[in-house]
């Protein structure tokens, strides 16, 4: 996971984002509902404030995917107005809620988005960040259909872990203030 988050160079001299994009293109699985040529790829910002010299794994993944023929284009239209705690190092009760993410995100240039977009992220936990990002876009473009693509998903119950490579289509929803992802 660290290799992905830091977009490290892996075997063959390619970055991890490039490796992921190549593996998806080589796959026999159909990802067109998420990464088809009609879908704008929108990278989800990190939990911290973005600076020009910092890593942005979701953007790197989106750019690599588009370079390999996925998506209509990359639309980095979401920015953080203030940081939120990192979910990965927060206890379950202290993780930012979808509303916290919405309050910290602003959609700019969303008018340029195509009618169908896919939010791109490196890791999805419960989906609060993805929900907040979707809500931020819908505030200015309620007509856009949104899906989410994450390279990795967390699995809390080790009995559910089957293999490292396990593409899954699931659903993220909000009940009360908490986001839930199934599976």
Residue pairs with C-beta under 8 A, 6 or more apart in sequence:
1 123
1 152
2 8
3 10
3 16
4 16
4 17
4 20
4 57
4 122
4 123
4 151
4 152
5 55
5 57
5 122
5 123
6 16
6 55
6 57
7 15
7 16
7 17
7 55
7 57
7 60
8 15
8 16
9 15
9 16
10 16
10 19
12 19
14 22
15 60
15 64
17 57
17 60
17 61
17 63
17 64
18 64
18 67
20 61
20 64
20 65
20 151
21 61
21 64
21 65
21 67
21 68
21 70
22 68
24 31
24 35
24 65
24 68
24 70
25 68
25 69
25 70
27 167
29 167
31 70
31 149
31 167
33 147
34 118
34 147
34 148
34 149
35 41
35 65
35 70
35 71
35 118
35 149
36 70
36 71
36 116
37 69
37 70
37 71
37 72
38 72
38 114
38 115
38 116
39 71
39 72
39 114
39 116
39 117
39 118
39 147
40 71
40 72
40 73
40 74
40 75
40 113
40 114
40 116
40 117
40 118
41 62
41 65
41 66
41 70
41 71
41 72
41 73
41 74
41 75
41 117
41 118
41 120
42 62
42 74
42 75
42 76
42 77
42 78
42 113
42 117
42 118
42 119
42 120
42 133
42 137
43 56
43 58
43 59
43 61
43 62
43 74
43 76
43 78
43 119
43 120
43 121
44 58
44 78
44 119
44 120
44 121
44 129
44 130
44 133
45 56
45 58
45 78
45 79
45 80
45 105
45 133
46 54
46 55
46 56
46 57
46 58
46 80
47 80
47 83
47 84
47 85
47 86
47 87
47 96
47 129
48 54
48 80
48 83
48 86
49 80
49 82
49 83
50 56
50 79
50 80
57 122
58 120
58 121
58 122
59 74
59 76
59 120
61 120
61 121
61 122
61 151
62 71
62 74
62 76
62 120
63 74
65 71
65 120
66 73
66 74
71 118
72 114
73 114
75 109
75 112
75 113
75 117
77 107
77 108
77 109
77 110
77 112
77 113
77 137
78 105
78 106
78 107
78 108
78 133
78 136
78 137
79 105
79 106
79 108
80 104
80 105
80 106
81 104
81 105
81 106
82 104
83 104
84 96
84 100
84 101
84 104
85 94
85 95
85 96
87 95
87 96
87 125
87 126
87 128
87 129
88 123
88 125
90 96
95 125
95 126
95 128
96 104
96 128
96 129
96 132
97 128
97 177
97 178
97 179
98 127
98 128
98 129
98 131
98 132
98 135
98 174
98 177
98 179
99 132
99 177
100 128
100 132
101 128
101 129
101 131
101 132
101 133
101 136
102 131
102 132
102 135
102 136
103 132
104 132
105 132
105 133
105 136
106 136
107 136
107 137
107 139
107 140
107 141
110 137
110 140
110 141
110 144
111 140
111 141
113 137
113 141
113 144
115 143
115 144
115 145
116 144
116 145
116 147
117 137
117 144
117 145
117 146
117 147
118 146
118 147
118 148
118 149
119 130
119 133
119 134
119 146
119 147
119 148
119 149
120 149
120 150
121 129
121 130
121 148
121 149
121 150
121 151
122 150
122 151
122 152
123 150
123 151
123 152
123 153
123 154
124 130
124 148
124 150
124 152
124 153
124 154
124 172
124 181
125 153
125 154
125 181
126 172
126 178
126 179
126 180
126 181
127 148
127 172
127 173
127 179
127 180
127 181
128 174
128 178
128 179
130 148
130 150
130 172
130 179
131 172
131 174
131 179
134 146
134 148
137 144
137 146
138 144
138 146
148 172
153 168
153 170
153 181
153 183
155 161
160 183
168 183
170 181
170 182
170 183
171 181
171 182
172 179
172 180
172 181
173 179
173 180
173 182
174 180
